[in-house]
Amino acid sequence: MSIATISAVWESFQGSTEERLVLLAIADGSGSDGLFTLNPGHIAKKCRMTPEQAGEILGRLVAAAWIKDEGAKHEGGAVFRITPIIKNATLKKGPRP
C-alpha cells in the first residue's frame, strides 16, 4: 500500500464515485512504485461489485490513462501501473475498449 498514491487519487481524480472506489482499491494494493497485478475478481470483491462491473470500470480507467499495462506478467496476472500524476482526468462513459 502506498499512502502517497492513495493521496494522489483522492486529490486529483475527477471520475465517478464507483471509478474512484476502484482506483482507491487499486492504489491500496499497489506498491510505492504504483505497480500492481491486475485481478478483476479481487477488485470486484473488495469494492463489493460484480466482476463485470469491475471490468467495465477498469476498461474506463485504462482508456483514461489512470492505469497502464506494463506488458509483464506476475503470479498469473498482468502487471499494471497506477498513474495518478495525470491531474483532472475525466472519464467518458462508454463500452469497454
Beta strands, then each sheet from edge to edge (+ up, - down):
strand 1: 35-38
strand 2: 67-74
strand 3: 77-82
sheet 1: 1+ 3- 2+
end
